């Protein structure tokens, strides 16, 4: 029952998000009913099926000046209408001071047309950048001329259309004279997130959902999901009695459904209203509160006290259904919803692509479905854990108490991991060291073994000794001022090799204006620029910092770059403006700029990237 209610609430919230989006848009059709049903397949009014839209409503063309050397063109296509890729031509009319450089058209959806043969077509949205070649630095007006042709799905085609727009170019700091004015037929090189956006525009519904389920499963193998495993395991083990596999699977299912639904709803709202709501939940007081909850749960695992549902609520649940009298399914659902917001706020290319697609098209049905399916894919290991828990977890006796203690330690580890986002960099080493040493004492690492003892007793003592030794190393690393738990002796006389693996030093950027000034300085010095988006609560950012940016080859390749970093931990207005400037959902994101001060978008890195792959990306950055 709780799982069904969660799914129903998810549908209601999605519906509210659709209503909110529709209420903020300016209608392009006079028919209110058509506007109300816009974007929901199969529900258009019959009037819209009988009447063809005027060309300017069916194919809404717009253009804007992105910067002194770039235009951005955009077509918004009404539902049921498409545009031919081969019929698109752009030019600047009668201007001696500016013309279009070589521009590239994205690939569309393949189609066999009776009139034109094998063609490519675009639905919903088409937009791309067009470079300008200027012979005058002065600000002046140009007239952009766009020629295009499209059809309606019902089989009616429009005659070729010509649209002219007047644009004002700003003052140019430098000229560009080495660009061809002929458009290229080849598709542009796209970043990973842009490829995902394009696939959402073009792929079938089934193909899209299957792809995002695969993306979610791959994300489930990253550190973003690892903290959820002890949380769910602790909920299952914490019942303190025999638990069948069917029951533990239901708990896992409720946890995953609630997590996926929350992930989706907040993702859709973030795309619609332009705010990364997950970052809101990274405030210090929220992190401290949630960490305290895990400490309380861990102490209950050690039998310091027992957490129970109030007697009055137990009675109501009992009267409703004997099966759910302990409320554990509700507890799993609540923890799943909170975990998706607080424990694992990872941003990867699939998530960024889905949110960008929703923001561009307003199609929250497809975008939200993709996010929900991705959330389910991320929950596959948790469902496997739930299905096997009834067999793998102990049934009763001393083993049950031992297992509860193990998961109690894991929950304390989750609390330390969360607190590391807001504590000084060296403090987590102290907390990890204390946790390992105390756990080693409980494993009798400091006690002598009796002359006759079981193999298990020897094994646990060995594990305890390892934890004790590593805990002492962490305390030593803390005293040396180190911050990486995996390299506690870094920089010490005991480990000269590790001392060489310091990370790179970034120059902090706090606003768009500061970034623009630094890009201009780098351009005048003929330097390439790397901009890293970072946050203390970002897991993948810490991975990039610890493993990628410390690689000797990466550091060598970056020696000719100006290294900038935007720390968006506080999620201030300037932080939000910087993220919005580059259409980023959140960190991590690594952007590259040439001497023209323009981002080389095809090389954009979203999420964690290993040193070997990142090095290949660096080698492709051009001046």
C-alpha positions as CSV (number, residue, x, y, z in Angstrom):
1,X,0.0,0.0,0.0
2,X,2.7,2.6,0.9
3,X,4.4,2.0,-2.5
4,X,1.2,2.5,-4.4
5,X,0.5,5.8,-2.4
6,X,4.1,7.0,-3.2
7,X,3.6,6.3,-6.9
8,X,0.2,8.1,-6.8
9,X,1.8,11.1,-5.0
10,X,4.5,11.2,-7.7
11,X,1.9,11.4,-10.4
12,X,0.1,14.2,-8.6
13,X,3.3,16.2,-8.1
14,X,4.3,15.8,-11.8
15,X,0.8,17.0,-12.7
16,X,1.3,20.1,-10.5
17,X,4.7,20.7,-12.2
18,X,3.0,20.6,-15.6
19,X,0.3,23.1,-14.4
20,X,3.0,25.4,-13.0
21,X,4.9,25.3,-16.3
22,X,1.9,25.9,-18.5
23,X,0.7,28.8,-16.3
24,X,4.0,30.7,-16.8
25,X,4.0,30.5,-20.6
26,X,2.5,32.9,-23.0
27,X,0.0,31.1,-25.2
28,X,0.7,31.1,-28.9
29,X,-2.8,29.9,-29.9
30,X,-6.1,31.7,-29.3
31,X,-7.9,28.5,-28.4
32,X,-7.7,28.1,-24.5
33,X,-8.5,24.4,-24.7
34,X,-5.6,23.8,-27.1
35,X,-3.3,25.7,-24.8
36,X,-4.4,23.8,-21.8
37,X,-3.7,20.4,-23.4
38,X,-0.5,21.5,-25.1
39,X,2.3,19.0,-24.7
40,X,0.1,16.0,-23.6
41,X,0.1,13.4,-26.4
42,X,-3.3,12.4,-27.7
43,X,-5.3,15.2,-25.9
44,X,-5.2,18.0,-28.4
45,X,-8.5,19.5,-29.2
46,X,-10.2,18.5,-32.4
47,X,-10.1,22.1,-33.7
48,X,-6.3,22.0,-33.7
49,X,-6.4,18.8,-35.8
50,X,-8.7,20.5,-38.4
51,X,-6.9,23.8,-38.8
52,X,-3.3,24.3,-39.9
53,X,-1.3,26.8,-37.9
54,X,0.0,30.0,-39.6
55,X,3.7,29.6,-40.5
56,X,4.9,31.9,-37.8
57,X,3.2,29.9,-35.1
58,X,4.1,26.5,-36.5
59,X,7.8,27.4,-37.0
60,X,8.7,30.1,-34.5
61,X,12.2,31.4,-35.5
62,X,14.3,33.7,-33.2
63,X,17.9,34.8,-33.0
64,X,20.0,36.6,-30.5
65,X,23.5,38.0,-30.2
66,X,25.4,35.6,-27.9
67,X,28.6,37.7,-28.0
68,X,30.5,40.0,-30.3
69,X,31.4,37.0,-32.6
70,X,28.5,34.6,-32.2
71,X,24.8,34.4,-33.0
72,X,22.4,31.9,-31.4
73,X,19.5,30.8,-33.6
74,X,16.4,28.9,-32.4
75,X,13.3,27.3,-33.9
76,X,10.4,26.3,-31.7
77,X,8.2,24.0,-33.6
78,X,4.6,23.4,-32.7
79,X,3.5,19.8,-31.9
80,X,2.9,17.8,-35.0
81,X,5.1,20.0,-37.2
82,X,8.7,19.4,-38.3
83,X,11.5,21.2,-40.1
84,X,13.8,19.9,-42.9
85,X,17.5,20.0,-42.1
86,X,18.4,20.3,-45.7
87,X,16.3,23.4,-46.3
88,X,17.9,25.5,-43.6
89,X,20.1,28.4,-44.9
90,X,21.4,31.4,-43.0
91,X,23.0,34.6,-44.2
92,X,23.7,38.2,-43.4
93,X,22.0,40.5,-45.9
94,X,24.0,43.3,-47.6
95,X,26.6,44.1,-44.9
96,X,30.2,45.0,-45.7
97,X,31.3,44.7,-42.1
98,X,30.1,41.2,-41.0
99,X,29.2,37.8,-42.5
100,X,28.6,34.4,-41.2
101,X,31.4,32.0,-40.6
102,X,31.4,28.2,-41.0
103,X,28.4,26.9,-39.0
104,X,27.3,23.3,-38.4
105,X,23.8,21.9,-38.3
106,X,22.9,19.2,-35.7
107,X,21.7,15.9,-37.1
108,X,17.9,15.4,-37.1
109,X,15.7,12.3,-37.2
110,X,16.1,10.3,-40.4
111,X,13.0,10.2,-42.6
112,X,12.2,9.0,-46.1
113,X,10.2,11.7,-47.8
114,X,8.2,11.1,-50.9
115,X,9.1,14.5,-52.4
116,X,12.7,14.9,-51.2
117,X,13.9,11.3,-50.6
118,X,16.0,10.5,-47.6
119,X,16.1,13.6,-45.4
120,X,16.6,14.5,-41.7
121,X,13.9,16.4,-39.8
122,X,13.6,18.2,-36.5
123,X,10.7,18.2,-34.0
124,X,10.1,20.4,-30.9
125,X,13.3,22.6,-30.8
126,X,16.3,23.3,-33.0
127,X,19.0,25.7,-31.8
128,X,22.7,26.1,-32.5
129,X,25.4,28.8,-32.5
130,X,26.6,30.6,-35.7
131,X,30.0,32.3,-35.8
132,X,30.5,35.8,-37.2
133,X,33.3,37.2,-39.3
134,X,33.7,40.9,-38.6
135,X,35.9,43.5,-40.4
136,X,34.9,46.3,-38.1
137,X,35.2,46.5,-34.3
138,X,32.5,49.2,-34.0
139,X,29.0,48.3,-32.8
140,X,26.6,48.1,-35.7
141,X,23.3,46.6,-36.9
142,X,23.0,43.5,-39.2
143,X,20.0,41.8,-40.8
144,X,20.0,38.0,-40.4
145,X,18.1,36.2,-43.1
146,X,16.9,32.6,-42.5
147,X,15.4,30.4,-45.1
148,X,13.7,27.1,-44.1
149,X,10.8,24.8,-44.9
150,X,8.7,22.4,-42.9
151,X,5.6,20.3,-42.9
152,X,2.8,19.1,-40.7
153,X,2.6,15.4,-39.7
154,X,-0.8,15.2,-41.4
155,X,0.9,15.4,-44.8
156,X,0.6,19.1,-45.6
157,X,3.8,21.0,-46.4
158,X,4.4,24.7,-46.2
159,X,6.2,26.7,-49.0
160,X,9.8,27.8,-48.3
161,X,9.8,30.6,-45.7
162,X,12.2,33.6,-45.4
163,X,12.5,35.4,-42.1
164,X,14.6,38.5,-41.5
165,X,15.6,39.8,-38.1
166,X,17.6,42.9,-37.2
167,X,20.3,42.4,-34.6
168,X,22.7,44.8,-33.0
169,X,26.3,43.6,-32.7
170,X,28.3,45.0,-29.7
171,X,31.8,46.4,-29.9
172,X,34.4,43.7,-30.8
173,X,37.7,43.4,-29.0
174,X,39.3,41.5,-31.8
175,X,38.7,40.4,-35.3
176,X,38.2,36.9,-36.8
177,X,39.2,36.5,-40.4
178,X,40.1,32.8,-40.8
179,X,36.6,31.3,-40.9
180,X,35.0,30.0,-44.1
181,X,31.6,31.5,-44.9
182,X,30.2,28.2,-46.2
183,X,28.0,26.0,-43.9
184,X,29.3,22.6,-43.1
185,X,27.2,19.5,-43.7
186,X,28.9,17.6,-41.0
187,X,27.3,17.5,-37.6
188,X,28.9,19.5,-34.8
189,X,31.0,17.8,-32.1
190,X,28.7,17.7,-29.1
191,X,29.5,17.3,-25.4
192,X,28.1,14.2,-23.6
193,X,25.2,16.1,-22.1
194,X,24.3,17.7,-25.5
195,X,24.3,14.3,-27.1
196,X,21.8,13.1,-24.5
197,X,19.6,16.2,-25.1
198,X,19.6,15.4,-28.8
199,X,18.7,11.8,-28.2
200,X,15.7,12.9,-26.1
201,X,14.6,15.0,-29.1
202,X,15.0,12.2,-31.6
203,X,14.7,8.8,-30.0
204,X,11.5,6.8,-29.5
205,X,9.9,6.8,-26.0
206,X,10.9,3.1,-25.4
207,X,14.5,3.7,-26.5
208,X,14.8,6.8,-24.4
209,X,13.5,5.1,-21.2
210,X,15.7,2.1,-21.8
211,X,18.7,4.3,-22.3
212,X,18.1,6.2,-19.1
213,X,17.5,3.0,-17.1
214,X,21.0,2.0,-18.3
215,X,22.4,5.3,-17.4
216,X,20.9,4.9,-13.9
217,X,22.4,1.4,-13.5
218,X,25.8,2.7,-14.5
219,X,25.5,5.6,-11.9
220,X,24.6,3.0,-9.3
221,X,28.1,1.7,-9.6
222,X,29.6,5.0,-8.6
223,X,30.3,6.4,-5.1
224,X,27.1,8.5,-5.3
225,X,24.9,5.5,-4.4
226,X,27.3,3.7,-1.9
227,X,26.1,5.6,1.2
228,X,22.5,4.4,0.5
229,X,23.5,0.7,0.9
230,X,24.2,0.8,4.7
231,X,21.2,3.1,5.2
232,X,18.8,0.5,3.6
233,X,20.6,-2.4,5.1
234,X,20.4,-0.8,8.6
235,X,16.6,-0.4,8.1
236,X,16.2,-4.0,7.3
237,X,18.5,-5.4,10.0
238,X,17.1,-2.9,12.5
239,X,13.8,-4.7,12.8
240,X,15.6,-7.1,15.1
241,X,13.8,-10.3,14.2
242,X,13.4,-12.7,11.3
243,X,12.6,-11.1,8.1
244,X,11.5,-12.9,4.9
245,X,13.0,-12.1,1.5
246,X,9.6,-10.8,0.3
247,X,9.3,-8.3,3.2
248,X,12.9,-7.0,2.8
249,X,12.3,-6.7,-1.0
250,X,9.1,-4.6,-0.3
251,X,11.1,-2.3,2.0
252,X,13.8,-1.9,-0.7
253,X,11.1,-1.3,-3.3
254,X,9.5,1.4,-1.2
255,X,12.9,3.0,-0.6
256,X,13.8,3.0,-4.3
257,X,10.4,4.2,-5.5
258,X,10.4,7.1,-3.0
259,X,14.0,8.0,-3.9
260,X,13.2,7.9,-7.6
261,X,10.0,9.9,-7.3
262,X,11.6,12.5,-5.1
263,X,14.6,12.7,-7.5
264,X,12.2,13.2,-10.4
265,X,9.9,15.7,-8.9
266,X,12.7,17.9,-7.6
267,X,14.6,17.5,-10.9
268,X,11.5,18.7,-12.9
269,X,10.9,21.6,-10.5
270,X,14.6,22.6,-10.8
271,X,14.3,22.5,-14.7
272,X,11.1,24.5,-14.7
273,X,12.0,27.1,-12.2
274,X,15.7,27.3,-12.8
275,X,17.0,26.3,-9.4
276,X,19.0,23.3,-8.3
277,X,16.9,22.3,-5.3
278,X,19.3,19.6,-4.2
279,X,21.9,22.2,-3.4
280,X,19.4,23.8,-1.0
281,X,19.5,20.7,1.1
282,X,23.3,21.0,1.5
283,X,23.0,23.8,4.1
284,X,25.1,23.1,7.2
285,X,22.2,22.8,9.6
286,X,20.5,20.2,7.4
287,X,23.7,18.2,7.1
288,X,24.2,18.3,10.9
289,X,20.6,17.3,11.5
290,X,20.7,14.4,9.1
291,X,24.0,13.3,10.5
292,X,22.6,13.3,14.0
293,X,19.7,11.1,12.8
294,X,22.3,8.6,11.5
295,X,24.2,8.7,14.8
296,X,20.9,8.0,16.7
297,X,20.1,5.1,14.4
298,X,23.6,3.7,14.8
299,X,23.3,3.9,18.6
300,X,20.0,2.0,18.4
301,X,21.9,-0.7,16.5
302,X,24.2,-1.0,19.4
303,X,21.2,-1.5,21.7
304,X,21.7,1.7,23.7
305,X,18.0,2.2,23.2
306,X,15.2,1.1,21.0
307,X,13.4,3.2,18.4
308,X,9.7,2.3,18.1
309,X,6.6,3.8,16.5
310,X,4.3,5.5,19.1
311,X,1.8,3.2,20.7
312,X,-1.2,5.2,19.3
313,X,0.1,5.1,15.8
314,X,0.9,1.4,16.2
315,X,-2.7,0.7,17.1
316,X,-4.0,2.6,14.1
317,X,-1.7,0.8,11.8
318,X,-2.7,-2.5,13.4
319,X,-6.3,-1.8,12.8
320,X,-5.6,-0.8,9.2
321,X,-3.5,-3.8,8.4
322,X,-1.7,-6.3,10.5
323,X,0.9,-6.7,7.8
324,X,2.1,-3.2,8.2
325,X,1.8,-2.8,11.9
326,X,5.5,-1.7,12.4
327,X,5.4,1.0,9.8
328,X,8.7,-0.1,8.4
329,X,7.6,0.4,4.8
330,X,6.7,4.0,5.6
331,X,10.1,4.4,7.3
332,X,11.9,3.0,4.2
333,X,10.0,5.4,2.0
334,X,10.7,8.4,4.1
335,X,14.4,7.5,4.3
336,X,14.5,6.9,0.5
337,X,13.0,10.4,-0.2
338,X,15.5,12.1,2.2
339,X,18.4,10.1,0.9
340,X,17.9,11.2,-2.7
341,X,18.1,14.8,-1.7
342,X,20.8,14.8,1.0
343,X,23.0,11.8,0.8
344,X,23.7,11.6,-2.9
345,X,23.5,14.9,-4.8
346,X,25.5,13.8,-7.8
347,X,25.3,15.6,-11.1
348,X,26.1,13.5,-14.2
349,X,25.6,14.0,-17.9
350,X,22.3,12.0,-18.1
351,X,20.8,14.1,-15.3
352,X,22.1,17.4,-16.8
353,X,20.8,16.4,-20.3
354,X,17.3,15.5,-19.0
355,X,17.0,18.8,-17.1
356,X,18.2,20.8,-20.1
357,X,15.7,19.0,-22.3
358,X,12.8,19.9,-19.9
359,X,13.9,23.5,-19.7
360,X,14.1,23.8,-23.5
361,X,10.9,22.1,-24.5
362,X,8.7,22.2,-21.4
363,X,8.0,18.5,-22.0
364,X,8.0,17.4,-18.4
365,X,6.2,14.1,-19.3
366,X,9.1,12.7,-21.3
367,X,11.8,14.4,-19.3
368,X,10.3,13.4,-15.9
369,X,9.7,9.8,-17.1
370,X,13.4,9.6,-18.1
371,X,14.5,10.9,-14.7
372,X,12.1,8.4,-12.9
373,X,13.4,5.5,-14.9
374,X,17.0,6.6,-14.3
375,X,16.2,6.7,-10.5
376,X,14.9,3.1,-10.8
377,X,18.1,2.1,-12.6
378,X,20.2,3.6,-9.8
379,X,18.2,1.5,-7.3
380,X,18.9,-1.9,-8.9
381,X,21.7,-2.8,-6.4
382,X,19.4,-1.8,-3.6
383,X,16.6,-4.0,-4.9
384,X,19.0,-6.9,-5.2
385,X,20.1,-6.3,-1.6
386,X,16.4,-6.4,-0.5
387,X,15.7,-9.5,-2.5
388,X,18.6,-11.4,-1.0
389,X,18.5,-9.9,2.5
390,X,16.2,-12.6,3.8
391,X,18.8,-15.3,2.9
392,X,22.0,-13.4,3.5
393,X,21.2,-11.7,6.8
394,X,21.2,-13.8,10.0
395,X,17.9,-15.0,11.4
396,X,18.4,-14.8,15.2
397,X,20.9,-15.2,18.0
398,X,24.4,-13.6,18.5
399,X,25.0,-13.3,14.8
400,X,22.1,-10.9,14.5
401,X,23.5,-8.6,17.2
402,X,26.9,-8.7,15.5
403,X,25.4,-7.8,12.2
404,X,23.4,-5.0,13.7
405,X,26.7,-3.6,15.3
406,X,28.4,-3.8,11.9
407,X,25.6,-1.8,10.3
408,X,25.7,0.6,13.2
409,X,29.4,1.3,12.4
410,X,28.5,1.8,8.7
411,X,25.8,4.3,9.7
412,X,28.4,6.2,11.8
413,X,30.6,6.2,8.7
414,X,27.8,7.7,6.7
415,X,27.4,10.5,9.3
416,X,31.2,11.2,9.2
417,X,31.1,11.2,5.4
418,X,28.2,13.7,5.4
419,X,29.9,15.9,8.0
420,X,33.0,16.0,5.9
421,X,31.2,18.4,3.5
422,X,31.0,21.2,6.1
423,X,33.9,20.5,8.4
424,X,37.5,21.8,7.9
425,X,39.4,19.6,5.4
426,X,41.5,17.8,8.0
427,X,38.8,17.0,10.5
428,X,37.4,14.0,8.7
429,X,40.7,12.2,9.1
430,X,40.4,12.6,12.9
431,X,36.8,11.3,12.9
432,X,37.6,8.4,10.6
433,X,40.6,7.5,12.8
434,X,38.5,7.6,16.0
435,X,35.8,5.4,14.4
436,X,38.2,2.8,13.2
437,X,40.1,2.6,16.5
438,X,36.9,2.3,18.6
439,X,35.6,-0.4,16.2
440,X,38.9,-2.3,16.5
441,X,38.6,-2.3,20.3
442,X,35.1,-3.8,20.0
443,X,36.6,-6.5,17.7
444,X,39.0,-7.4,20.6
445,X,42.0,-6.2,18.5
446,X,43.8,-5.4,21.8
447,X,42.9,-8.6,23.6
448,X,44.9,-11.7,23.7
449,X,43.6,-14.8,22.0
450,X,42.8,-17.8,24.1
451,X,44.9,-20.9,23.4
452,X,41.9,-22.6,21.9
453,X,39.7,-20.4,19.7
454,X,37.8,-20.7,16.4
455,X,39.0,-19.5,13.1
456,X,36.3,-16.8,13.1
457,X,37.7,-15.4,16.3
458,X,41.1,-15.2,14.7
459,X,39.7,-13.6,11.5
460,X,37.9,-10.9,13.4
461,X,41.0,-10.1,15.5
462,X,42.9,-9.8,12.3
463,X,40.4,-7.4,10.9
464,X,40.4,-5.4,14.1
465,X,44.2,-5.1,14.0
466,X,44.1,-3.8,10.4
467,X,41.4,-1.2,11.5
468,X,43.5,-0.3,14.5
469,X,46.7,0.2,12.4
470,X,44.9,2.3,9.8
471,X,43.1,4.3,12.4
472,X,46.5,5.2,13.9
473,X,47.8,6.2,10.5
474,X,44.8,8.5,10.0
475,X,45.5,10.1,13.4
476,X,49.1,10.6,12.3
477,X,47.9,12.1,9.0
478,X,45.7,14.5,10.9
479,X,48.6,15.6,13.0
480,X,50.6,16.3,9.8
481,X,47.7,18.4,8.4
482,X,46.7,16.0,5.6
483,X,43.2,15.8,4.2
484,X,43.0,12.6,2.1
485,X,41.9,9.5,4.1
486,X,43.4,7.3,1.3
487,X,46.8,9.0,1.6
488,X,47.2,9.9,5.2
489,X,51.0,10.1,5.1
490,X,51.1,12.3,2.0
491,X,54.1,14.7,2.2
492,X,55.7,13.0,5.2
493,X,59.3,11.6,5.3
494,X,57.7,8.2,5.5
495,X,56.2,8.5,2.0
496,X,58.2,10.7,-0.4
497,X,56.4,9.4,-3.4
498,X,53.0,10.5,-2.1
499,X,54.5,13.9,-1.3
500,X,54.8,14.6,-5.0
501,X,51.1,14.2,-5.7
502,X,49.7,17.6,-4.7
503,X,46.7,18.8,-6.5
504,X,46.6,21.8,-8.7
505,X,46.1,25.3,-7.4
506,X,43.0,27.2,-8.7
507,X,42.3,30.9,-8.8
508,X,38.9,31.5,-7.3
509,X,36.1,33.1,-9.4
510,X,33.0,34.4,-7.6
511,X,31.0,36.2,-10.3
512,X,30.4,36.5,-14.0
513,X,32.1,39.9,-14.2
514,X,35.2,38.5,-12.6
515,X,35.2,35.6,-15.0
516,X,34.9,37.8,-18.1
517,X,37.7,40.0,-16.9
518,X,40.0,37.0,-16.3
519,X,39.1,35.5,-19.8
520,X,40.0,38.8,-21.4
521,X,43.4,38.9,-19.6
522,X,44.1,35.3,-20.7
523,X,43.1,36.1,-24.2
524,X,45.5,39.0,-24.4
525,X,48.3,36.7,-23.2
526,X,47.3,33.9,-25.7
527,X,46.5,31.5,-22.9
528,X,43.9,28.7,-22.7
529,X,41.5,28.7,-19.7
530,X,40.0,25.8,-17.7
531,X,37.1,26.7,-15.4
532,X,36.2,24.1,-12.7
533,X,32.8,24.2,-10.9
534,X,33.2,22.8,-7.4
535,X,31.2,22.4,-4.2
536,X,32.2,20.9,-0.8
537,X,29.1,18.6,-0.9
538,X,29.8,17.3,-4.4
539,X,31.1,13.7,-4.3
540,X,32.4,13.7,-7.9
541,X,34.2,17.0,-7.3
542,X,36.2,15.4,-4.5
543,X,37.0,12.5,-6.8
544,X,38.3,14.9,-9.4
545,X,40.4,16.7,-6.8
546,X,41.9,13.5,-5.2
547,X,42.5,11.4,-8.3
548,X,42.4,13.3,-11.5
549,X,44.0,16.7,-10.6
550,X,46.8,15.0,-8.7
551,X,47.9,12.9,-11.7
552,X,51.4,14.0,-12.9
553,X,50.5,13.9,-16.6
554,X,47.3,15.9,-16.0
555,X,49.3,18.5,-14.0
556,X,51.9,18.7,-16.8
557,X,49.2,19.2,-19.5
558,X,47.6,22.0,-17.4
559,X,50.8,24.0,-16.9
560,X,49.9,26.3,-19.9
561,X,46.3,26.8,-18.8
562,X,44.9,29.6,-16.6
563,X,43.1,27.5,-13.9
564,X,39.9,29.1,-12.6
565,X,37.5,27.6,-10.1
566,X,33.9,28.6,-9.2
567,X,33.1,27.3,-5.7
568,X,29.3,27.1,-5.6
569,X,29.1,25.5,-2.1
570,X,27.0,28.3,-0.6
571,X,24.6,28.4,-3.6
572,X,24.6,32.2,-3.5
573,X,23.0,34.4,-6.1
574,X,26.4,34.8,-7.8
575,X,26.8,31.1,-7.7
576,X,23.4,30.5,-9.3
577,X,24.2,33.2,-12.0
578,X,27.5,31.4,-12.9
579,X,25.7,28.1,-13.2
580,X,22.9,29.6,-15.3
581,X,25.4,31.4,-17.5
582,X,26.7,28.0,-18.8
583,X,23.4,26.1,-18.4
584,X,24.8,23.9,-15.7
585,X,22.6,22.0,-13.3
586,X,25.3,21.9,-10.6
587,X,28.8,20.8,-10.0
588,X,31.0,19.1,-11.1
589,X,31.6,20.7,-14.5
590,X,34.9,21.5,-16.2
591,X,34.8,24.0,-19.1
592,X,37.5,25.0,-21.5
593,X,38.0,28.4,-23.3
594,X,40.3,29.4,-26.1
595,X,41.8,32.8,-26.9
596,X,38.5,33.9,-28.5
597,X,37.0,33.7,-25.0
598,X,34.4,31.2,-26.1
599,X,33.8,27.9,-24.4
600,X,34.7,24.8,-26.4
601,X,31.4,23.1,-25.6
602,X,32.2,19.8,-27.2
603,X,35.0,19.3,-24.6
604,X,32.8,20.1,-21.6
605,X,33.2,17.5,-18.8
606,X,30.2,16.7,-16.6
607,X,30.7,14.4,-13.7
608,X,33.8,12.5,-12.7
609,X,36.4,11.7,-15.4
610,X,39.4,9.5,-14.8
611,X,42.9,10.9,-15.4
612,X,43.5,9.0,-18.6
613,X,40.3,10.2,-20.3
614,X,40.7,13.7,-18.9
615,X,44.2,13.9,-20.4
616,X,42.7,13.1,-23.8
617,X,40.2,15.9,-23.3
618,X,43.0,18.4,-22.4
619,X,45.0,17.5,-25.5
620,X,42.0,18.5,-27.7
621,X,41.7,22.0,-26.3
622,X,42.8,24.6,-28.9
623,X,43.9,28.2,-28.7
